[in-house]
């Protein structure tokens, strides 16, 4: 039984890896960013990564401390 893809604009799945790569390169050329847009996207991703790797572990540590001190009070 064949199933049609949800997004009909996708490339053919049975295409060769080279054809898939070329399609991806062509698609990236269509959606070129200006230097300002690229810089803005880069900063946004850096802030996200900083939050995940710096802020969240510290927040988890503080939460664990708060929970352990609550256990001591009981």
WOWO-V110899 format. One line per field, one symbol per residue. ss: DSSP state (H for helix, E for strand, L for the rest). burial: b if it has 9 or more other C-alpha atoms within 8 Angstrom, else e. A space follows every 10 residues. Layout:
ss=???
burial=???
This chain:
ss=LLLLLLLLLL LLLLLLHHHH HHHHHHHHHH LLLLHHHHHH HHHHHHHHHH HHHHHHHHHH HHHHHHHHHH HHHL
burial=eeeeeeeeee eeeeeeeeeb eebeeeeeee eeeeeeebee eeeeeeeeeb bbeebbbeee eeeeeeeeee eeee
